[in-house]
């Protein structure tokens, strides 16, 4: 997960994940992520702090309503 989220090698308090924080993958190729402060800039639905899912069948981010 550190590689996917591009975490720095050492601690960096100013570091913020681009677009959001990837938290899991599903076995079908989908991605679960938590939105950052500006999800619209990353093309993600819903608001900051909301959980979203990248669906491999539609190739779109979908809001899960779990934030």
CHARMM internal coordinates of N, CA and C (Angstrom, degrees):
IC EDIT
DIST 1 N 1 CA 1.4431
DIST 1 CA 1 C 1.5286
ANGL 1 N 1 CA 1 C 111.09
DIST 1 C 2 N 1.3154
ANGL 1 CA 1 C 2 N 116.91
DIHE 1 N 1 CA 1 C 2 N -32.94
DIST 2 N 2 CA 1.4633
ANGL 1 C 2 N 2 CA 120.17
DIHE 1 CA 1 C 2 N 2 CA 179.16
DIST 2 CA 2 C 1.5314
ANGL 2 N 2 CA 2 C 110.78
DIHE 1 C 2 N 2 CA 2 C -62.06
DIST 2 C 3 N 1.3160
ANGL 2 CA 2 C 3 N 117.14
DIHE 2 N 2 CA 2 C 3 N -39.35
DIST 3 N 3 CA 1.4621
ANGL 2 C 3 N 3 CA 120.87
DIHE 2 CA 2 C 3 N 3 CA 179.74
DIST 3 CA 3 C 1.5229
ANGL 3 N 3 CA 3 C 110.97
DIHE 2 C 3 N 3 CA 3 C -68.68
DIST 3 C 4 N 1.3246
ANGL 3 CA 3 C 4 N 117.36
DIHE 3 N 3 CA 3 C 4 N -45.39
DIST 4 N 4 CA 1.4620
ANGL 3 C 4 N 4 CA 122.28
DIHE 3 CA 3 C 4 N 4 CA -179.46
DIST 4 CA 4 C 1.5245
ANGL 4 N 4 CA 4 C 110.88
DIHE 3 C 4 N 4 CA 4 C -60.68
DIST 4 C 5 N 1.3265
ANGL 4 CA 4 C 5 N 116.95
DIHE 4 N 4 CA 4 C 5 N -39.92
DIST 5 N 5 CA 1.4624
ANGL 4 C 5 N 5 CA 121.74
DIHE 4 CA 4 C 5 N 5 CA -178.84
DIST 5 CA 5 C 1.5242
ANGL 5 N 5 CA 5 C 113.14
DIHE 4 C 5 N 5 CA 5 C -88.09
DIST 5 C 6 N 1.3396
ANGL 5 CA 5 C 6 N 116.47
DIHE 5 N 5 CA 5 C 6 N 2.94
DIST 6 N 6 CA 1.4711
ANGL 5 C 6 N 6 CA 122.91
DIHE 5 CA 5 C 6 N 6 CA 177.94
DIST 6 CA 6 C 1.5233
ANGL 6 N 6 CA 6 C 112.61
DIHE 5 C 6 N 6 CA 6 C 55.21
DIST 6 C 7 N 1.3216
ANGL 6 CA 6 C 7 N 115.64
DIHE 6 N 6 CA 6 C 7 N 46.40
DIST 7 N 7 CA 1.4588
ANGL 6 C 7 N 7 CA 119.57
DIHE 6 CA 6 C 7 N 7 CA 176.40
DIST 7 CA 7 C 1.5194
ANGL 7 N 7 CA 7 C 109.82
DIHE 6 C 7 N 7 CA 7 C -68.29
DIST 7 C 8 N 1.3346
ANGL 7 CA 7 C 8 N 117.69
DIHE 7 N 7 CA 7 C 8 N 142.45
DIST 8 N 8 CA 1.4633
ANGL 7 C 8 N 8 CA 119.87
DIHE 7 CA 7 C 8 N 8 CA 176.78
DIST 8 CA 8 C 1.5307
ANGL 8 N 8 CA 8 C 110.40
DIHE 7 C 8 N 8 CA 8 C -70.16
DIST 8 C 9 N 1.3322
ANGL 8 CA 8 C 9 N 115.88
DIHE 8 N 8 CA 8 C 9 N 161.49
DIST 9 N 9 CA 1.4650
ANGL 8 C 9 N 9 CA 120.50
DIHE 8 CA 8 C 9 N 9 CA -179.88
DIST 9 CA 9 C 1.5243
ANGL 9 N 9 CA 9 C 110.46
DIHE 8 C 9 N 9 CA 9 C -63.95
DIST 9 C 10 N 1.3183
ANGL 9 CA 9 C 10 N 116.76
DIHE 9 N 9 CA 9 C 10 N -43.51
DIST 10 N 10 CA 1.4644
ANGL 9 C 10 N 10 CA 121.12
DIHE 9 CA 9 C 10 N 10 CA 178.26
DIST 10 CA 10 C 1.5200
ANGL 10 N 10 CA 10 C 110.97
DIHE 9 C 10 N 10 CA 10 C -105.69
DIST 10 C 11 N 1.3273
ANGL 10 CA 10 C 11 N 117.41
DIHE 10 N 10 CA 10 C 11 N 169.53
DIST 11 N 11 CA 1.4637
ANGL 10 C 11 N 11 CA 121.02
DIHE 10 CA 10 C 11 N 11 CA 178.89
DIST 11 CA 11 C 1.5283
ANGL 11 N 11 CA 11 C 111.76
DIHE 10 C 11 N 11 CA 11 C -63.06
DIST 11 C 12 N 1.3174
ANGL 11 CA 11 C 12 N 116.38
DIHE 11 N 11 CA 11 C 12 N 141.51
DIST 12 N 12 CA 1.4580
ANGL 11 C 12 N 12 CA 122.61
DIHE 11 CA 11 C 12 N 12 CA 178.13
DIST 12 CA 12 C 1.5187
ANGL 12 N 12 CA 12 C 108.18
DIHE 11 C 12 N 12 CA 12 C -147.19
DIST 12 C 13 N 1.3172
ANGL 12 CA 12 C 13 N 117.17
DIHE 12 N 12 CA 12 C 13 N 101.44
DIST 13 N 13 CA 1.4718
ANGL 12 C 13 N 13 CA 122.25
DIHE 12 CA 12 C 13 N 13 CA -176.10
DIST 13 CA 13 C 1.5197
ANGL 13 N 13 CA 13 C 112.48
DIHE 12 C 13 N 13 CA 13 C -63.94
DIST 13 C 14 N 1.3278
ANGL 13 CA 13 C 14 N 118.11
DIHE 13 N 13 CA 13 C 14 N -22.93
DIST 14 N 14 CA 1.4619
ANGL 13 C 14 N 14 CA 121.41
DIHE 13 CA 13 C 14 N 14 CA -178.40
DIST 14 CA 14 C 1.5347
ANGL 14 N 14 CA 14 C 112.11
DIHE 13 C 14 N 14 CA 14 C -86.73
DIST 14 C 15 N 1.2896
ANGL 14 CA 14 C 15 N 118.73
DIHE 14 N 14 CA 14 C 15 N -7.80
DIST 15 N 15 CA 1.4647
ANGL 14 C 15 N 15 CA 123.22
DIHE 14 CA 14 C 15 N 15 CA -176.64
DIST 15 CA 15 C 1.5198
ANGL 15 N 15 CA 15 C 111.44
DIHE 14 C 15 N 15 CA 15 C -70.27
DIST 15 C 16 N 1.3332
ANGL 15 CA 15 C 16 N 116.12
DIHE 15 N 15 CA 15 C 16 N 130.21
DIST 16 N 16 CA 1.4613
ANGL 15 C 16 N 16 CA 122.35
DIHE 15 CA 15 C 16 N 16 CA 175.86
DIST 16 CA 16 C 1.5254
ANGL 16 N 16 CA 16 C 107.96
DIHE 15 C 16 N 16 CA 16 C -129.22
DIST 16 C 17 N 1.3338
ANGL 16 CA 16 C 17 N 118.95
DIHE 16 N 16 CA 16 C 17 N 132.73
DIST 17 N 17 CA 1.4639
ANGL 16 C 17 N 17 CA 120.89
DIHE 16 CA 16 C 17 N 17 CA 179.33
DIST 17 CA 17 C 1.5318
ANGL 17 N 17 CA 17 C 111.09
DIHE 16 C 17 N 17 CA 17 C -62.48
DIST 17 C 18 N 1.3258
ANGL 17 CA 17 C 18 N 116.37
DIHE 17 N 17 CA 17 C 18 N 138.28
DIST 18 N 18 CA 1.4667
ANGL 17 C 18 N 18 CA 121.46
DIHE 17 CA 17 C 18 N 18 CA 176.89
DIST 18 CA 18 C 1.5180
ANGL 18 N 18 CA 18 C 109.56
DIHE 17 C 18 N 18 CA 18 C -67.68
DIST 18 C 19 N 1.3038
ANGL 18 CA 18 C 19 N 117.24
DIHE 18 N 18 CA 18 C 19 N 124.91
DIST 19 N 19 CA 1.4565
ANGL 18 C 19 N 19 CA 121.39
DIHE 18 CA 18 C 19 N 19 CA 175.92
DIST 19 CA 19 C 1.5086
ANGL 19 N 19 CA 19 C 115.01
DIHE 18 C 19 N 19 CA 19 C 76.22
DIST 19 C 20 N 1.2894
ANGL 19 CA 19 C 20 N 118.57
DIHE 19 N 19 CA 19 C 20 N -35.34
DIST 20 N 20 CA 1.4517
ANGL 19 C 20 N 20 CA 122.98
DIHE 19 CA 19 C 20 N 20 CA -177.59
DIST 20 CA 20 C 1.5127
ANGL 20 N 20 CA 20 C 110.23
DIHE 19 C 20 N 20 CA 20 C 159.19
DIST 20 C 21 N 1.2995
ANGL 20 CA 20 C 21 N 115.20
DIHE 20 N 20 CA 20 C 21 N -173.47
DIST 21 N 21 CA 1.4575
ANGL 20 C 21 N 21 CA 121.39
DIHE 20 CA 20 C 21 N 21 CA -176.57
DIST 21 CA 21 C 1.5238
ANGL 21 N 21 CA 21 C 109.59
DIHE 20 C 21 N 21 CA 21 C -114.84
DIST 21 C 22 N 1.3246
ANGL 21 CA 21 C 22 N 116.75
DIHE 21 N 21 CA 21 C 22 N 116.95
DIST 22 N 22 CA 1.4721
ANGL 21 C 22 N 22 CA 121.13
DIHE 21 CA 21 C 22 N 22 CA 176.93
DIST 22 CA 22 C 1.5208
ANGL 22 N 22 CA 22 C 107.13
DIHE 21 C 22 N 22 CA 22 C -71.30
DIST 22 C 23 N 1.3458
ANGL 22 CA 22 C 23 N 116.20
DIHE 22 N 22 CA 22 C 23 N 127.97
DIST 23 N 23 CA 1.4628
ANGL 22 C 23 N 23 CA 120.09
DIHE 22 CA 22 C 23 N 23 CA -177.63
DIST 23 CA 23 C 1.5297
ANGL 23 N 23 CA 23 C 113.41
DIHE 22 C 23 N 23 CA 23 C -115.06
DIST 23 C 24 N 1.3397
ANGL 23 CA 23 C 24 N 117.71
DIHE 23 N 23 CA 23 C 24 N -19.11
DIST 24 N 24 CA 1.4644
ANGL 23 C 24 N 24 CA 119.30
DIHE 23 CA 23 C 24 N 24 CA -179.60
DIST 24 CA 24 C 1.5246
ANGL 24 N 24 CA 24 C 110.90
DIHE 23 C 24 N 24 CA 24 C -167.93
DIST 24 C 25 N 1.3316
ANGL 24 CA 24 C 25 N 114.07
DIHE 24 N 24 CA 24 C 25 N 158.93
DIST 25 N 25 CA 1.4577
ANGL 24 C 25 N 25 CA 122.62
DIHE 24 CA 24 C 25 N 25 CA 171.80
DIST 25 CA 25 C 1.5211
ANGL 25 N 25 CA 25 C 106.85
DIHE 24 C 25 N 25 CA 25 C -119.08
DIST 25 C 26 N 1.3358
ANGL 25 CA 25 C 26 N 116.61
DIHE 25 N 25 CA 25 C 26 N 147.77
DIST 26 N 26 CA 1.4648
ANGL 25 C 26 N 26 CA 117.29
DIHE 25 CA 25 C 26 N 26 CA 172.50
DIST 26 CA 26 C 1.5308
ANGL 26 N 26 CA 26 C 109.15
DIHE 25 C 26 N 26 CA 26 C -101.68
DIST 26 C 27 N 1.3091
ANGL 26 CA 26 C 27 N 117.10
DIHE 26 N 26 CA 26 C 27 N 166.82
DIST 27 N 27 CA 1.4645
ANGL 26 C 27 N 27 CA 121.56
DIHE 26 CA 26 C 27 N 27 CA -174.34
DIST 27 CA 27 C 1.5238
ANGL 27 N 27 CA 27 C 112.89
DIHE 26 C 27 N 27 CA 27 C -67.98
DIST 27 C 28 N 1.3151
ANGL 27 CA 27 C 28 N 118.37
DIHE 27 N 27 CA 27 C 28 N -16.83
DIST 28 N 28 CA 1.4635
ANGL 27 C 28 N 28 CA 121.71
DIHE 27 CA 27 C 28 N 28 CA -179.74
DIST 28 CA 28 C 1.5260
ANGL 28 N 28 CA 28 C 112.52
DIHE 27 C 28 N 28 CA 28 C -92.41
DIST 28 C 29 N 1.3317
ANGL 28 CA 28 C 29 N 117.56
DIHE 28 N 28 CA 28 C 29 N -0.94
DIST 29 N 29 CA 1.4587
ANGL 28 C 29 N 29 CA 120.78
DIHE 28 CA 28 C 29 N 29 CA 177.10
DIST 29 CA 29 C 1.5088
ANGL 29 N 29 CA 29 C 114.69
DIHE 28 C 29 N 29 CA 29 C 104.54
DIST 29 C 30 N 1.3082
ANGL 29 CA 29 C 30 N 118.03
DIHE 29 N 29 CA 29 C 30 N 4.43
DIST 30 N 30 CA 1.4583
ANGL 29 C 30 N 30 CA 121.26
DIHE 29 CA 29 C 30 N 30 CA 177.60
DIST 30 CA 30 C 1.5194
ANGL 30 N 30 CA 30 C 111.28
DIHE 29 C 30 N 30 CA 30 C -78.78
DIST 30 C 31 N 1.3275
ANGL 30 CA 30 C 31 N 115.59
DIHE 30 N 30 CA 30 C 31 N 164.43
DIST 31 N 31 CA 1.4580
ANGL 30 C 31 N 31 CA 121.68
DIHE 30 CA 30 C 31 N 31 CA -178.90
DIST 31 CA 31 C 1.5354
ANGL 31 N 31 CA 31 C 109.00
DIHE 30 C 31 N 31 CA 31 C -130.25
DIST 31 C 32 N 1.3238
ANGL 31 CA 31 C 32 N 116.27
DIHE 31 N 31 CA 31 C 32 N 132.35
DIST 32 N 32 CA 1.4560
ANGL 31 C 32 N 32 CA 122.11
DIHE 31 CA 31 C 32 N 32 CA 173.86
DIST 32 CA 32 C 1.5196
ANGL 32 N 32 CA 32 C 107.90
DIHE 31 C 32 N 32 CA 32 C -102.48
DIST 32 C 33 N 1.3337
ANGL 32 CA 32 C 33 N 117.28
DIHE 32 N 32 CA 32 C 33 N 134.40
DIST 33 N 33 CA 1.4597
ANGL 32 C 33 N 33 CA 121.02
DIHE 32 CA 32 C 33 N 33 CA -179.06
DIST 33 CA 33 C 1.5267
ANGL 33 N 33 CA 33 C 110.01
DIHE 32 C 33 N 33 CA 33 C -145.35
DIST 33 C 34 N 1.3233
ANGL 33 CA 33 C 34 N 114.84
DIHE 33 N 33 CA 33 C 34 N 157.86
DIST 34 N 34 CA 1.4589
ANGL 33 C 34 N 34 CA 122.02
DIHE 33 CA 33 C 34 N 34 CA 173.78
DIST 34 CA 34 C 1.5235
ANGL 34 N 34 CA 34 C 106.75
DIHE 33 C 34 N 34 CA 34 C -105.73
DIST 34 C 35 N 1.3335
ANGL 34 CA 34 C 35 N 116.61
DIHE 34 N 34 CA 34 C 35 N 128.11
DIST 35 N 35 CA 1.4615
ANGL 34 C 35 N 35 CA 121.43
DIHE 34 CA 34 C 35 N 35 CA -179.11
DIST 35 CA 35 C 1.5199
ANGL 35 N 35 CA 35 C 112.36
DIHE 34 C 35 N 35 CA 35 C -63.20
DIST 35 C 36 N 1.3395
ANGL 35 CA 35 C 36 N 115.50
DIHE 35 N 35 CA 35 C 36 N 149.47
DIST 36 N 36 CA 1.4579
ANGL 35 C 36 N 36 CA 120.52
DIHE 35 CA 35 C 36 N 36 CA 172.80
DIST 36 CA 36 C 1.5291
ANGL 36 N 36 CA 36 C 108.93
DIHE 35 C 36 N 36 CA 36 C -88.55
DIST 36 C 37 N 1.3230
ANGL 36 CA 36 C 37 N 117.41
DIHE 36 N 36 CA 36 C 37 N -162.75
DIST 37 N 37 CA 1.4652
ANGL 36 C 37 N 37 CA 121.65
DIHE 36 CA 36 C 37 N 37 CA -176.49
DIST 37 CA 37 C 1.5217
ANGL 37 N 37 CA 37 C 113.39
DIHE 36 C 37 N 37 CA 37 C -68.88
DIST 37 C 38 N 1.3401
ANGL 37 CA 37 C 38 N 118.57
DIHE 37 N 37 CA 37 C 38 N -22.68
DIST 38 N 38 CA 1.4618
ANGL 37 C 38 N 38 CA 121.92
DIHE 37 CA 37 C 38 N 38 CA -178.55
DIST 38 CA 38 C 1.5313
ANGL 38 N 38 CA 38 C 110.37
DIHE 37 C 38 N 38 CA 38 C -131.96
DIST 38 C 39 N 1.3365
ANGL 38 CA 38 C 39 N 117.62
DIHE 38 N 38 CA 38 C 39 N 73.21
DIST 39 N 39 CA 1.4659
ANGL 38 C 39 N 39 CA 119.84
DIHE 38 CA 38 C 39 N 39 CA -176.67
DIST 39 CA 39 C 1.5229
ANGL 39 N 39 CA 39 C 113.54
DIHE 38 C 39 N 39 CA 39 C -64.04
DIST 39 C 40 N 1.3232
ANGL 39 CA 39 C 40 N 117.95
DIHE 39 N 39 CA 39 C 40 N -28.98
DIST 40 N 40 CA 1.4577
ANGL 39 C 40 N 40 CA 121.13
DIHE 39 CA 39 C 40 N 40 CA 179.65
DIST 40 CA 40 C 1.5175
ANGL 40 N 40 CA 40 C 112.45
DIHE 39 C 40 N 40 CA 40 C -61.47
DIST 40 C 41 N 1.3269
ANGL 40 CA 40 C 41 N 117.39
DIHE 40 N 40 CA 40 C 41 N -34.64
DIST 41 N 41 CA 1.4633
ANGL 40 C 41 N 41 CA 121.74
DIHE 40 CA 40 C 41 N 41 CA 179.25
DIST 41 CA 41 C 1.5292
ANGL 41 N 41 CA 41 C 111.01
DIHE 40 C 41 N 41 CA 41 C -66.29
DIST 41 C 42 N 1.3262
ANGL 41 CA 41 C 42 N 116.61
DIHE 41 N 41 CA 41 C 42 N -25.78
DIST 42 N 42 CA 1.4666
ANGL 41 C 42 N 42 CA 121.19
DIHE 41 CA 41 C 42 N 42 CA 178.88
DIST 42 CA 42 C 1.5279
ANGL 42 N 42 CA 42 C 111.74
DIHE 41 C 42 N 42 CA 42 C -96.33
DIST 42 C 43 N 1.3467
ANGL 42 CA 42 C 43 N 117.16
DIHE 42 N 42 CA 42 C 43 N 2.52
DIST 43 N 43 CA 1.4589
ANGL 42 C 43 N 43 CA 120.67
DIHE 42 CA 42 C 43 N 43 CA -179.72
DIST 43 CA 43 C 1.5141
ANGL 43 N 43 CA 43 C 113.74
DIHE 42 C 43 N 43 CA 43 C 75.58
DIST 43 C 44 N 1.3235
ANGL 43 CA 43 C 44 N 115.90
DIHE 43 N 43 CA 43 C 44 N 25.78
DIST 44 N 44 CA 1.4698
ANGL 43 C 44 N 44 CA 119.99
DIHE 43 CA 43 C 44 N 44 CA -179.30
DIST 44 CA 44 C 1.5231
ANGL 44 N 44 CA 44 C 110.71
DIHE 43 C 44 N 44 CA 44 C -106.63
DIST 44 C 45 N 1.3390
ANGL 44 CA 44 C 45 N 117.38
DIHE 44 N 44 CA 44 C 45 N 144.37
DIST 45 N 45 CA 1.4589
ANGL 44 C 45 N 45 CA 120.77
DIHE 44 CA 44 C 45 N 45 CA 179.19
DIST 45 CA 45 C 1.5224
ANGL 45 N 45 CA 45 C 111.88
DIHE 44 C 45 N 45 CA 45 C -79.29
DIST 45 C 46 N 1.3079
ANGL 45 CA 45 C 46 N 115.31
DIHE 45 N 45 CA 45 C 46 N 170.53
DIST 46 N 46 CA 1.4594
ANGL 45 C 46 N 46 CA 123.80
DIHE 45 CA 45 C 46 N 46 CA 173.72
DIST 46 CA 46 C 1.5224
ANGL 46 N 46 CA 46 C 111.66
DIHE 45 C 46 N 46 CA 46 C 72.81
DIST 46 C 47 N 1.3085
ANGL 46 CA 46 C 47 N 117.46
DIHE 46 N 46 CA 46 C 47 N -171.93
DIST 47 N 47 CA 1.4512
ANGL 46 C 47 N 47 CA 121.83
DIHE 46 CA 46 C 47 N 47 CA -173.07
DIST 47 CA 47 C 1.5082
ANGL 47 N 47 CA 47 C 114.67
DIHE 46 C 47 N 47 CA 47 C -100.64
DIST 47 C 48 N 1.3260
ANGL 47 CA 47 C 48 N 115.69
DIHE 47 N 47 CA 47 C 48 N 179.17
DIST 48 N 48 CA 1.4640
ANGL 47 C 48 N 48 CA 121.07
DIHE 47 CA 47 C 48 N 48 CA 177.59
DIST 48 CA 48 C 1.5279
ANGL 48 N 48 CA 48 C 111.23
DIHE 47 C 48 N 48 CA 48 C -59.49
DIST 48 C 49 N 1.3248
ANGL 48 CA 48 C 49 N 116.43
DIHE 48 N 48 CA 48 C 49 N 140.39
DIST 49 N 49 CA 1.4565
ANGL 48 C 49 N 49 CA 121.72
DIHE 48 CA 48 C 49 N 49 CA 177.67
DIST 49 CA 49 C 1.5160
ANGL 49 N 49 CA 49 C 114.78
DIHE 48 C 49 N 49 CA 49 C 80.67
DIST 49 C 50 N 1.3226
ANGL 49 CA 49 C 50 N 117.88
DIHE 49 N 49 CA 49 C 50 N -1.70
DIST 50 N 50 CA 1.4647
ANGL 49 C 50 N 50 CA 120.90
DIHE 49 CA 49 C 50 N 50 CA -179.13
DIST 50 CA 50 C 1.5275
ANGL 50 N 50 CA 50 C 110.92
DIHE 49 C 50 N 50 CA 50 C -85.27
DIST 50 C 51 N 1.3134
ANGL 50 CA 50 C 51 N 115.92
DIHE 50 N 50 CA 50 C 51 N 147.59
DIST 51 N 51 CA 1.4619
ANGL 50 C 51 N 51 CA 122.46
DIHE 50 CA 50 C 51 N 51 CA 176.51
DIST 51 CA 51 C 1.5223
ANGL 51 N 51 CA 51 C 108.54
DIHE 50 C 51 N 51 CA 51 C -82.53
DIST 51 C 52 N 1.3330
ANGL 51 CA 51 C 52 N 116.32
DIHE 51 N 51 CA 51 C 52 N 132.21
DIST 52 N 52 CA 1.4593
ANGL 51 C 52 N 52 CA 121.89
DIHE 51 CA 51 C 52 N 52 CA 178.01
DIST 52 CA 52 C 1.5273
ANGL 52 N 52 CA 52 C 108.68
DIHE 51 C 52 N 52 CA 52 C -129.69
DIST 52 C 53 N 1.3188
ANGL 52 CA 52 C 53 N 115.38
DIHE 52 N 52 CA 52 C 53 N 162.75
DIST 53 N 53 CA 1.4616
ANGL 52 C 53 N 53 CA 121.88
DIHE 52 CA 52 C 53 N 53 CA -177.57
DIST 53 CA 53 C 1.5172
ANGL 53 N 53 CA 53 C 108.91
DIHE 52 C 53 N 53 CA 53 C -131.53
DIST 53 C 54 N 1.3402
ANGL 53 CA 53 C 54 N 116.87
DIHE 53 N 53 CA 53 C 54 N 129.92
DIST 54 N 54 CA 1.4570
ANGL 53 C 54 N 54 CA 120.87
DIHE 53 CA 53 C 54 N 54 CA 173.24
DIST 54 CA 54 C 1.5175
ANGL 54 N 54 CA 54 C 107.16
DIHE 53 C 54 N 54 CA 54 C -91.12
DIST 54 C 55 N 1.3250
ANGL 54 CA 54 C 55 N 115.92
DIHE 54 N 54 CA 54 C 55 N 111.29
DIST 55 N 55 CA 1.4630
ANGL 54 C 55 N 55 CA 121.71
DIHE 54 CA 54 C 55 N 55 CA -175.67
DIST 55 CA 55 C 1.5268
ANGL 55 N 55 CA 55 C 110.56
DIHE 54 C 55 N 55 CA 55 C -86.85
DIST 55 C 56 N 1.3416
ANGL 55 CA 55 C 56 N 118.15
DIHE 55 N 55 CA 55 C 56 N 123.07
DIST 56 N 56 CA 1.4619
ANGL 55 C 56 N 56 CA 120.32
DIHE 55 CA 55 C 56 N 56 CA -179.00
DIST 56 CA 56 C 1.5310
ANGL 56 N 56 CA 56 C 113.51
DIHE 55 C 56 N 56 CA 56 C -68.36
DIST 56 C 57 N 1.3207
ANGL 56 CA 56 C 57 N 117.74
DIHE 56 N 56 CA 56 C 57 N -22.15
DIST 57 N 57 CA 1.4698
ANGL 56 C 57 N 57 CA 119.56
DIHE 56 CA 56 C 57 N 57 CA -179.59
DIST 57 CA 57 C 1.5246
ANGL 57 N 57 CA 57 C 112.37
DIHE 56 C 57 N 57 CA 57 C -77.59
DIST 57 C 58 N 1.3376
ANGL 57 CA 57 C 58 N 117.53
DIHE 57 N 57 CA 57 C 58 N -33.64
DIST 58 N 58 CA 1.4648
ANGL 57 C 58 N 58 CA 120.35
DIHE 57 CA 57 C 58 N 58 CA -179.33
DIST 58 CA 58 C 1.5298
ANGL 58 N 58 CA 58 C 112.68
DIHE 57 C 58 N 58 CA 58 C -105.21
DIST 58 C 59 N 1.3374
ANGL 58 CA 58 C 59 N 116.55
DIHE 58 N 58 CA 58 C 59 N -12.00
DIST 59 N 59 CA 1.4680
ANGL 58 C 59 N 59 CA 122.65
DIHE 58 CA 58 C 59 N 59 CA -176.61
DIST 59 CA 59 C 1.5230
ANGL 59 N 59 CA 59 C 111.72
DIHE 58 C 59 N 59 CA 59 C 56.08
DIST 59 C 60 N 1.3410
ANGL 59 CA 59 C 60 N 115.61
DIHE 59 N 59 CA 59 C 60 N 39.71
DIST 60 N 60 CA 1.4664
ANGL 59 C 60 N 60 CA 122.69
DIHE 59 CA 59 C 60 N 60 CA 179.46
DIST 60 CA 60 C 1.5180
ANGL 60 N 60 CA 60 C 110.01
DIHE 59 C 60 N 60 CA 60 C -135.66
DIST 60 C 61 N 1.3351
ANGL 60 CA 60 C 61 N 114.39
DIHE 60 N 60 CA 60 C 61 N 154.30
DIST 61 N 61 CA 1.4573
ANGL 60 C 61 N 61 CA 120.93
DIHE 60 CA 60 C 61 N 61 CA 171.86
DIST 61 CA 61 C 1.5200
ANGL 61 N 61 CA 61 C 108.26
DIHE 60 C 61 N 61 CA 61 C -80.92
DIST 61 C 62 N 1.3283
ANGL 61 CA 61 C 62 N 116.56
DIHE 61 N 61 CA 61 C 62 N 136.43
DIST 62 N 62 CA 1.4673
ANGL 61 C 62 N 62 CA 121.93
DIHE 61 CA 61 C 62 N 62 CA 179.64
DIST 62 CA 62 C 1.5248
ANGL 62 N 62 CA 62 C 109.08
DIHE 61 C 62 N 62 CA 62 C -124.47
DIST 62 C 63 N 1.3360
ANGL 62 CA 62 C 63 N 116.09
DIHE 62 N 62 CA 62 C 63 N 135.60
DIST 63 N 63 CA 1.4577
ANGL 62 C 63 N 63 CA 121.10
DIHE 62 CA 62 C 63 N 63 CA 176.34
DIST 63 CA 63 C 1.5239
ANGL 63 N 63 CA 63 C 109.28
DIHE 62 C 63 N 63 CA 63 C -72.81
DIST 63 C 64 N 1.3239
ANGL 63 CA 63 C 64 N 117.22
DIHE 63 N 63 CA 63 C 64 N 137.65
DIST 64 N 64 CA 1.4619
ANGL 63 C 64 N 64 CA 121.07
DIHE 63 CA 63 C 64 N 64 CA -179.86
DIST 64 CA 64 C 1.5174
ANGL 64 N 64 CA 64 C 112.77
DIHE 63 C 64 N 64 CA 64 C -102.63
DIST 64 C 65 N 1.3292
ANGL 64 CA 64 C 65 N 116.97
DIHE 64 N 64 CA 64 C 65 N -10.73
DIST 65 N 65 CA 1.4630
ANGL 64 C 65 N 65 CA 119.73
DIHE 64 CA 64 C 65 N 65 CA -178.90
DIST 65 CA 65 C 1.5117
ANGL 65 N 65 CA 65 C 112.60
DIHE 64 C 65 N 65 CA 65 C 68.63
DIST 65 C 66 N 1.3187
ANGL 65 CA 65 C 66 N 116.92
DIHE 65 N 65 CA 65 C 66 N 27.78
DIST 66 N 66 CA 1.4663
ANGL 65 C 66 N 66 CA 121.81
DIHE 65 CA 65 C 66 N 66 CA -178.42
DIST 66 CA 66 C 1.5295
ANGL 66 N 66 CA 66 C 108.38
DIHE 65 C 66 N 66 CA 66 C -127.99
DIST 66 C 67 N 1.3197
ANGL 66 CA 66 C 67 N 116.24
DIHE 66 N 66 CA 66 C 67 N 81.89
DIST 67 N 67 CA 1.4618
ANGL 66 C 67 N 67 CA 117.61
DIHE 66 CA 66 C 67 N 67 CA -175.81
DIST 67 CA 67 C 1.4703
ANGL 67 N 67 CA 67 C 114.27
DIHE 66 C 67 N 67 CA 67 C -127.82
END
COOR INIT
IC SEED 1 N 1 CA 1 C
IC BUILD
